[in-house]
Amino acid sequence: MPKHRKSAALEEKISILPTTPGVYMYYDSEGTVIYVGKAKNLKRRVSSYFNRTHDSLRTNLLVRAIADMSYIVVPTEQDALNLEASMIKEHQPRYNVLLKDDKSYPWIVVTNEPYPRVFMTRQRIKDGSKYYGPYTDVGSARATLDLLRRLYQLRSCRHLITPEYIRAGKGRLCLDYHLKRCKGCCVGLVSTEEYGADIDRVRAILRGDTSELLDYLRAQMERLSLELRFEEAQELKEQYDLITRYRAKSVIVSQTIDNIDVFGVCDEDEDVYINYMHIRHGAVVKSVTLEYRRRLDETVPELLCYAMTEIAETLGVKYGEVIVAELPDCEMPEVRFTIPRRGDKAKLLEVSEKNARQHRIDKIKTIEKRDPSARTDRILERMRSDFRLSELPRHIECFDNSNIQGTNPVASCVVFKDARPSRKDYRHFNIKTVVGPDDFASMKEVLTRRYTRLMNEGQSLPQLIVVDGGKGQLSAAVEALDDMGLRGTIAVVGIAKRLEEIYFPGDSIPLYIDKNSESLRIVQQLRDEAHRFGITHHRNRRSKGQTVSQLDGIKGIGEKTRTALLTHFKSVKRLCEADLDAIADVIGPSKASVVYSALHDSQEQDGE
């Protein structure tokens, strides 16, 4: 089926959508919200509208009318459901006419009665009862109800039980009482205070305040286990596990939060992203992200003042309570600032900060999609800053020494150009002037040979040299550059293996770069590649020396003959154990006589 056409700008937005849960909004050509939807995976859900022709005429008409889109990321699918409902109420989009407000989803209600009932409903009545939810599916609501009824003896009858009802003797004990599922509310066997205490615990669970209950269940489990009542302890353990997994309340919806503004910040060097969210009746109804680029090292508190002023002027916002991570650096007497540490407000701040970070990621993806070289420039610019360079390190070389117990010392040089390996420029070095396992002298020799040759051949020099090692290797590299007069031309750093610290010439205190930094990842990749390349060459030299050294010195025996012998006999040892006729079968009697005599003469000399 043919795909729906979309503008280049819209196609680009869809291509960089995150794969996280969230709510998306579609706009027509006049900027009006025409559809609000929820998604467990934003990228997959939004893309599905455009990659085929739909069976529904209404859906096809919607897709044709979409001129732009925006979205808000949230932590869970449950949050997406609640946010979708609140935004539909706010915007009343044209294509959401089939959504039936909250009636499509179940709630758990605790009724406003002397002996409250707890049950599931799809209708909300303003009679003072408390509603919790909505739940994404009926199954989770029923599981929660089942948990509550196993924990507490809650009445299930529909009678309005009042003191007058009990005094009139209208109630009678039912089967639930005899099964110990009810405490006999209808005949007054339990007081409203005692029953109300159980209801308070029920409300705490539905709000998500379960720590006290979990402590109680844990203590009961331990007591029952000590009394060897393992079956009862197992029942409590199942309840404990169920409560642990239980999440009755959404991060987005909270009946205790109303008309609050939230500012979340993503601080990335020169660029700072500030997300603004407005909370109405416990739900996010507006979300805008502003981007600021530092000019004079402005602090986050200063930038928050700019953002709050701009939002107030652009959107006509009048602040009351504002949730922030740190206080703005300006006086706003009419505003009450809150820095939450836990609870609903802290969770809302986390959502705002997540949207700010996502906005930054989206912008980077957009830039890099339009210009693939932008990613390289961004990484190199970060390296220039981290390693205190005067220019972008477009050409980087990394050196590593390799020897085992002083044998076959070698070194490797790997080359990265524009932050990518340039394998054709890799080089191996056999150490020539250093005797024994001296890594420092070996490093000096290799750098001297490498850059003397580059200068003699008129080739370009790197902007940055990375040596695998700490202060010692770095000092040897600096000495080599000094001797060649390149100290001020090429920057050099050392990377130590233990804590991935970076050493600079003349600085005894290393630099610890953020473990998630792209600069550190590039240097680690350089170091690992140099190590791999050097180890491979070292093994090849060792292997060659161990397998063919006894054949190399035999006059008149060439490479093809040696290869034929080793291919047939598998090793020099087996070749030495073979008789003259067996060798002659492989290379002929004339050469066999030469090889046989040379090998056995060598063995006799070794035995003397």
Helices and strands as residue ranges (DSSP letters): H 8-15, E 22-27, E 33-39, H 42-50, H 57-65, E 68-73, H 77-91, G 94-96, G 101-104, E 107-110, E 118-121, E 130-132, H 138-151, H 163-167, H 175-178, G 185-187, H 192-207, H 211-226, H 230-245, E 260-268, E 271-280, E 283-293, H 300-315, E 321-323, E 336-338, H 344-370, H 373-386, E 395-404, E 407-417, E 420-421, G 423-425, E 427-430, H 439-456, E 464-468, H 471-484, E 491-495, E 502-503, H 518-552, H 559-569, H 572-577, H 580-587, H 589-607
